[in-house]
Amino acid sequence: MEFFWMILIGMIAGWLAGQFMGGTRYGVVGDIIVGVIGAIIGGILFQKAGIMPGSGLIGSLIVATTGAIIFLYGLRMVKKA
């Protein structure tokens, strides 16, 4: 069941990051991948900064979306270079 939630949060976070950043769309599978990678990045960054956004669905979504936005920003910087 945990895998299902990870995919669901990844999909929502990837979609939200895509809406926030605008530009190229990656589709459902791309959103899931961006969201899951974003969750990993966000989790590491929030842990290193000592920030606890809360537990549960909302906290996970905040962390994953923040990480996904950072990931998309990094992808665009690499793409431009």
N, C-alpha and C positions, 0 to 999 in steps of 0.2 A: 504494500500500500504506500510505503514511503516513496518508492520509485514513481508511482503515479502522481503524487504531490509535487515531486521534483520536476517532472515533465510539465505539469500544469502551471506551476509557478514560473518555470523557464519560458513557457510559451507566452504567458501574460507579460512577464518582464521584458522579453524580447520585443513584443509588440509595442509596449509602452515606450521602450527606448527608441524604437523606430519612429514612433509618432513624435517623440520629443526632438530627435535629431533630424528628422525629415530626410529627404534625398532618396537613395536607392532602397527599394523594398527587397526583402530576402525570402518572402513566402513563409508558410507555416513551419516547414522543417528548418529553414534558416533562422526564424524567430526562436524556435526551441533551442537550437544550438547556441545562438547569441545569448539567450537568457540563461542557459545552464553555465556557459563560460563566464557570463557576467555574475552569476551567483557565486562562483568560485572566487573570482577577482574581488567582488564586493565583500565576501566573507573574510578574505585575507586582509583587505584594507581596513575594514571596520574593526577587526580583531587587533590589528597593529596599532590603530588609533585609539583603542580602548573605548569605542563607542558601542553601546548596546541599544539598537533601535526597538527592542521589544521582542517578545517571542510570538510564535504563532504565524498565521498566514500573512498578516499585514507587515510584521517585522521582516519576514523572509522576502516579501515582495519589495519592500524598500531597499533591502540589501542587494537583491538580485537586479533590480532596475538600475540602481546606482552603478553597480558593476558593469551592467550591459551598456550603459551610456558611456562609461569610460572606455570599455572595449571597442565600441563603435567609433568613438573619437580617435582612438589609437589606430584602428584600421584605416580611417580616412587620412590620417597623417602619413601613414606608411604608403598608402595609395598615391598621395600627392608627390611623394619624394621620388 
